[in-house]
Amino acid sequence: MSLLQSKLKQVENRYQVEKEKENVGSVSPSKLSVWRRLKEQALQNTVNNTDVDIEHYTEAELTTLFAKEVEAVLEKLLVQENVILTRGEFHRLAGEVLSEITGYGPITPLLSDPAINEIMVNGCDQIYVEREGKLELTDISFRDDNHLMHIIERIVAPLGKRIDESSPKVDARLPDGSRVNAIIPPISLNGPVLTIRKFSATPYSINDLIHFGTLNTNMASFLKAAVKGRLNIIVGGGTASGKTTTLNVLSSFIPHNERIVTIEDAAELKLQQRHVVRTESRPPNIEGKGQITIRDLVINSLRMRPDRIVVGEVRGGEALDMLQAMNTGHDGSLTTGHANSPRDLLARLETMVLMAGVELPLKAVREQISSALDLLVYQNRFKDGTRRITKITEVQKMEGDIITLQDVFIFEEKGLDEHGKTLGNFRSTGVIPKCLSTLEERGIHLPISIFS
């Protein structure tokens, strides 16, 4: 048996086990839906008819090969079974069989739909998607929890990760960089739950964000200059506000002659520069050993001679090490953090620094933050699904025990139109940022008019 047949046989065996489970009791094979019966038979026939060595084909060539074979098998099967399908039904059935072999089962079409940003599988029979910022319930479902578990394991296994009762949650990624989170019982009461945050195959540019209405041209010019001028920037916002997308765009302004070290829980940044070292945290193994945390990676990155450090998200004690790196010559570092406002982002940073286990007076923590950070970029997701940078705020000096902030650009919300779309406009506050002199010293020149 070839490697290809072995792979297909594993898929067929899983279907056979699930079928036998379903047939226990009053359910018999004759009561299976015609669609499901055709699907199972087509899968079995494909296994028997295909005999090639997968090592001699690229992934794209294998997909093409499978597609042709599945369609040929289905055409013969429909004649034998005397079943008539419309052209659309035929291609959908062929697609479902192909998805079981080369993709991720029922959610494969959702993954290939560029209009879908997020896929939320709440158990085997409830799948939501986010399309253009709005949640939609789909008519797609998995066969049962075992089918869903098989897909989850197919995602995490190539990454050397596991998910079982002793380790019932996992963060992972798909080959295209999409971020994956999965949880299973006992911590999930809905059965296996799978959440996939998709990212564009082609990374967004600053012009894309301007087109989407995330910011305006003056804000874009300022942020581009800030990154090139090696200012330390943190992007804050709520869940699904677009922080990682904005971080990716900001990272694109880093010059190609600089060495960049990226640090993430699940690698999803797509930097286009030549000299990039990507690192990813690792959970403990089954014995509870071997864990590599974000903090471990931040500390290690300082020994790798980075010009820039880009941390996907700070959420714990690594914030202290990140701030110390920013304060000791690693200018131009970038990261993100969850927060409800720029001021709240500072408060969360204080808490994260204290989580490092180092006893520091609160004033000393705030002095670390104020001397390390230059800009806070706050992003918000509105009710209509749009995502906008609502504030670009400069971190100024300490006044007493308080860090002073100054908004440079803001978004003024002005209600909703008749279609429920958020109205408003971006504007500068009229304040000339103090960092402008730093940018000038570093050869970055901005027209004062953009701050008028």
C-alpha positions in Angstrom: 0.0 0.0 0.0 1.4 3.4 -1.0 1.7 6.3 1.5 -1.2 8.0 -0.2 -3.4 4.9 0.2 -2.4 4.7 3.8 -3.4 8.2 4.4 -6.7 7.8 2.7 -7.3 4.5 4.5 -7.0 6.3 7.9 -9.7 8.7 6.8 -11.9 5.8 5.6 -11.4 3.9 8.9 -12.5 6.9 10.9 -15.7 7.1 8.9 -16.3 3.4 9.3 -15.9 3.6 13.1 -18.2 6.6 13.3 -20.7 4.8 11.0 -20.7 1.7 13.3 -21.3 3.9 16.3 -24.2 5.5 14.7 -25.7 2.2 13.6 -25.8 0.9 17.2 -29.4 0.3 18.2 -32.3 1.4 16.0 -30.3 3.2 13.4 -29.4 1.0 10.3 -27.3 1.7 7.2 -30.5 1.9 5.1 -31.7 4.8 7.1 -28.6 6.9 6.4 -29.2 9.9 4.2 -28.5 9.4 0.5 -26.0 12.2 0.7 -24.0 10.7 3.6 -24.1 7.2 2.0 -22.7 8.6 -1.3 -20.1 10.5 0.6 -18.9 7.5 2.5 -18.9 5.3 -0.6 -17.0 7.8 -2.7 -14.3 8.1 0.0 -13.9 4.3 0.1 -13.8 4.0 -3.7 -11.2 6.8 -3.8 -9.0 4.8 -1.4 -9.2 1.7 -3.6 -8.6 3.5 -6.9 -5.7 5.8 -6.0 -2.2 4.3 -6.0 0.5 7.0 -6.1 3.5 7.9 -3.9 2.7 11.2 -2.2 6.4 12.0 -1.8 6.6 12.6 -5.5 4.0 15.3 -5.6 3.6 18.8 -4.2 0.6 19.6 -2.1 -1.1 21.5 -5.0 -0.5 18.6 -7.3 -1.9 16.1 -4.8 -5.0 18.3 -4.4 -5.5 18.3 -8.2 -5.0 14.6 -8.4 -7.5 13.9 -5.6 -10.1 16.3 -7.1 -10.0 14.5 -10.5 -10.2 11.1 -8.8 -13.0 12.0 -6.5 -15.1 13.4 -9.4 -14.5 10.3 -11.5 -15.5 8.1 -8.6 -18.7 10.1 -7.9 -19.8 10.0 -11.6 -19.6 6.2 -11.6 -21.3 6.0 -8.2 -24.2 8.1 -9.2 -24.8 5.9 -12.2 -24.6 2.8 -10.2 -27.0 4.2 -7.5 -29.3 5.8 -10.0 -29.1 9.1 -8.2 -29.4 12.4 -10.0 -27.7 15.5 -8.6 -27.7 19.1 -9.9 -24.3 20.4 -11.1 -24.1 22.5 -7.9 -24.9 19.5 -5.7 -22.3 17.3 -7.5 -19.5 19.9 -7.0 -20.5 20.4 -3.3 -20.5 16.6 -2.6 -17.1 16.3 -4.4 -15.8 19.2 -2.4 -16.9 17.6 0.9 -15.2 14.3 0.0 -12.0 16.2 -1.1 -12.1 18.2 2.2 -12.0 15.1 4.3 -8.9 13.9 2.4 -6.8 17.1 1.9 -8.4 19.7 4.1 -10.2 20.2 7.4 -13.6 18.6 6.8 -16.7 20.8 6.7 -15.0 24.0 7.6 -12.6 23.9 4.6 -14.8 26.1 2.4 -15.0 28.6 5.2 -11.2 28.8 5.4 -11.0 29.5 1.7 -13.7 32.2 1.8 -11.8 35.6 1.8 -14.8 37.4 3.2 -14.7 35.4 6.5 -12.4 36.7 9.2 -13.2 34.2 12.0 -14.7 30.7 12.3 -16.2 29.7 15.7 -17.2 26.0 16.1 -19.3 25.7 19.3 -19.5 21.9 19.3 -20.1 19.7 16.3 -23.5 21.1 15.2 -23.1 24.9 15.7 -20.7 26.8 13.5 -20.6 30.7 13.4 -18.5 32.9 11.2 -17.6 36.6 11.3 -18.1 38.2 7.9 -17.4 41.9 7.5 -17.5 42.3 11.3 -20.9 40.6 11.8 -21.6 37.2 13.3 -23.5 34.7 11.1 -24.8 31.1 12.0 -23.9 28.7 9.1 -25.8 25.6 8.0 -22.5 23.6 8.2 -22.0 20.9 10.9 -19.6 18.1 11.8 -20.8 14.5 11.8 -20.3 14.3 15.6 -17.8 15.2 18.3 -15.4 12.5 17.1 -15.3 14.0 13.7 -14.6 17.5 15.1 -11.9 16.0 17.4 -10.2 14.4 14.4 -10.0 17.8 12.6 -8.6 19.5 15.8 -5.9 16.7 16.1 -5.1 17.1 12.4 -4.4 20.8 13.0 -2.2 20.5 16.2 -0.3 17.2 15.5 2.0 18.6 12.8 3.1 21.3 15.3 4.1 18.8 17.9 1.2 19.8 20.2 -1.4 17.7 21.8 -4.9 18.0 23.2 -6.5 15.5 25.5 -8.3 15.3 28.9 -5.0 16.0 30.8 -4.3 19.0 28.5 -7.7 20.2 27.3 -6.7 23.4 25.6 -4.3 24.3 22.9 -3.1 27.3 20.8 -1.9 26.5 17.3 -1.8 27.8 13.8 -2.7 26.7 10.3 0.0 26.5 7.5 -1.3 29.9 6.2 -0.7 31.5 9.6 -4.3 31.5 10.8 -4.5 31.5 14.6 -6.3 28.5 16.2 -7.6 27.9 19.7 -9.2 24.7 20.7 -10.7 23.5 24.0 -12.4 20.1 24.8 -14.2 18.6 27.8 -13.9 18.7 30.8 -13.2 22.5 30.5 -15.7 22.8 27.6 -19.4 21.9 28.3 -20.3 22.2 24.6 -18.0 19.4 23.5 -15.0 20.3 21.4 -14.8 24.0 20.6 -12.6 25.4 17.8 -11.9 29.0 17.1 -9.9 30.1 14.0 -8.8 33.7 13.4 -8.0 34.0 9.8 -5.5 36.3 8.2 -5.2 37.6 4.7 -2.9 35.4 2.4 -1.4 38.7 1.3 -0.5 40.9 4.3 -2.4 44.1 4.4 -0.5 47.3 3.6 -1.0 50.8 5.2 -3.0 51.7 2.1 -5.4 48.8 2.8 -6.0 50.1 6.3 -6.7 53.6 4.9 -9.1 52.1 2.4 -10.9 50.2 5.2 -11.2 53.4 7.2 -9.0 52.2 10.0 -7.0 55.5 9.9 -6.4 58.4 7.6 -3.3 59.5 5.6 -1.9 61.9 8.2 -2.1 59.2 10.9 -0.5 56.8 8.5 2.4 59.2 7.7 3.0 59.8 11.4 3.0 56.0 12.3 5.3 55.2 9.4 7.8 57.9 10.5 7.5 56.7 14.1 8.5 53.1 13.2 11.3 54.2 10.9 12.5 56.6 13.6 12.7 53.7 16.1 10.0 54.9 18.5 8.7 52.2 20.9 5.1 51.6 20.2 2.4 49.4 21.8 -0.9 48.8 20.0 -3.8 48.4 22.4 -7.5 47.4 22.1 -10.2 44.9 22.9 -10.6 41.4 21.5 -10.9 41.2 17.7 -10.2 45.0 17.4 -7.5 44.3 14.7 -4.4 44.8 16.9 -2.3 42.1 15.2 -3.2 43.3 11.7 -2.1 46.8 12.7 1.1 45.4 14.3 1.8 43.6 11.0 1.4 46.8 9.0 3.6 48.8 11.4 6.3 46.1 11.2 6.4 46.5 7.4 8.0 49.9 7.9 11.1 48.4 9.6 14.0 48.8 7.2 15.2 45.7 5.4 18.8 46.0 6.7 17.8 45.5 10.3 17.7 42.2 12.3 14.2 41.5 13.7 13.3 39.0 16.3 9.6 38.2 16.6 8.2 36.5 19.7 4.7 35.0 19.7 2.4 32.4 21.4 1.2 31.2 18.0 3.2 32.5 15.1 0.9 34.7 13.0 3.0 37.8 12.1 4.0 37.9 8.4 7.0 40.2 8.1 8.4 40.7 4.6 11.9 41.7 5.6 14.8 39.5 4.7 16.4 39.3 8.2 13.7 38.0 10.5 14.1 35.4 13.3 10.7 34.0 14.3 10.3 32.4 17.7 7.3 30.8 19.3 6.5 29.8 22.9 5.9 26.1 23.8 3.6 24.5 26.4 4.8 21.9 28.8 4.9 18.3 27.7 2.9 15.4 29.2 5.3 15.3 32.2 4.8 19.0 32.8 8.3 19.9 31.6 9.9 21.7 28.7 7.7 24.8 28.8 9.1 27.9 27.0 7.2 31.0 27.9 7.0 34.4 26.2 9.2 35.8 29.0 11.8 33.2 28.3 11.9 34.2 24.7 12.0 37.9 25.4 15.0 37.4 27.7 16.7 35.1 25.2 16.1 37.6 22.3 18.4 40.1 24.1 21.3 37.6 23.4 20.5 37.4 19.7 21.7 40.9 18.8 18.3 42.2 17.6 17.8 45.6 16.0 14.1 45.3 16.7 12.1 43.1 19.0 8.4 42.5 18.0 6.3 40.7 20.6 2.9 39.6 19.4 1.2 40.3 22.7 2.3 41.0 26.2 0.0 39.6 28.9 2.3 38.8 31.9 5.7 39.2 33.5 7.4 39.5 30.1 6.2 43.1 30.1 9.0 44.0 32.6 11.7 42.4 30.4 10.2 44.1 27.3 10.3 47.5 29.0 13.8 47.0 30.2 14.8 46.0 26.6 13.3 49.3 25.4 15.2 51.2 28.0 18.6 49.6 27.2 19.1 50.4 23.6 16.5 48.3 21.8 14.6 51.2 20.4 11.9 50.7 17.8 10.3 47.7 19.6 6.7 46.9 18.9 4.0 44.9 20.7 0.3 44.7 21.5 -1.9 44.4 24.6 -5.5 44.1 25.6 -7.0 47.3 27.0 -10.1 49.5 27.0 -8.3 52.8 26.6 -4.8 54.2 26.4 -4.9 55.0 30.2 -6.2 51.5 30.9 -3.3 50.1 28.8 -0.8 51.7 31.1 -2.6 50.3 34.2 -2.5 46.8 32.7 1.2 47.2 32.0 1.7 48.1 35.6 -0.1 44.9 36.7 1.9 42.8 34.2 5.2 44.2 35.4 4.2 43.3 39.0 3.4 39.7 37.7 7.1 39.3 37.0 7.6 38.7 40.8 10.1 41.6 41.2 9.3 43.9 44.1 9.3 47.4 42.7 7.6 50.5 44.0 4.7 51.6 41.9 6.4 54.9 41.1 9.5 53.0 39.8 7.3 50.8 37.6 5.6 53.9 36.1 9.0 55.5 35.5 10.0 52.4 33.6 6.9 52.6 31.5 7.2 56.4 30.8 10.8 56.2 29.8 10.4 53.1 27.6 7.2 53.8 25.7 6.8 56.6 23.1 3.4 56.0 21.5 0.2 54.2 22.4 -2.0 53.3 19.4 -5.5 52.4 20.6 -7.8 50.5 18.3 -11.5 49.8 18.6 -14.1 47.6 17.0 -17.5 49.3 16.6 -20.9 47.7 16.6 -21.2 47.8 12.8 -18.0 45.6 12.6 -15.7 48.4 11.5 -12.3 48.7 13.2 -10.7 52.1 13.7 -7.6 53.5 15.4 -9.5 55.9 17.7 -6.4 57.4 19.4 -2.7 57.8 18.8 -1.3 59.0 22.1 2.1 60.2 23.1 3.6 59.0 26.4 5.1 62.1 28.0 7.0 62.6 31.2 6.0 61.8 34.8 4.2 64.5 36.8 4.5 63.4 40.4 3.4 59.8 40.5 1.3 60.0 37.3 2.3 59.3 33.7 1.1 62.1 31.5 -0.4 61.3 28.1 -1.2 63.6 25.2 -3.5 62.6 22.3 -2.0 63.4 18.9 -4.8 62.0 16.7 -8.3 60.9 17.6 -11.5 59.5 16.0 -14.6 61.5 16.8 -17.7 59.2 16.7 -20.9 60.9 15.6 -23.6 58.2 15.9 -25.0 55.9 13.3 -26.5 56.4 9.9 -29.8 54.9 8.7 -28.0 51.6 7.8 -26.4 51.3 11.2 -22.9 52.3 10.1 -20.7 54.3 12.5 -20.3 57.9 11.5 -17.3 60.0 12.5 -14.0 61.5 11.4 -10.3 61.4 12.2 -8.6 64.6 13.2 -5.4 65.8 14.8 -5.7 67.5 18.2 -3.5 70.3 17.1 -0.7 69.3 19.5 2.8 69.0 18.1 4.2 65.7 19.6 7.4 66.0 21.5 8.8 63.0 19.7 9.0 65.1 16.6 12.4 66.4 17.6 13.6 62.9 18.1 12.5 61.9 14.7 14.2 65.0 13.2 17.5 64.0 14.9 17.2 60.6 13.3 16.7 62.0 9.8 12.9 61.6 9.7 11.1 64.7 8.6 7.4 65.3 8.8 5.4 68.4 7.7 4.0 70.2 10.7 0.8 70.6 8.7 -0.3 67.0 9.4 -0.8 68.0 13.1 -2.8 71.1 12.3 
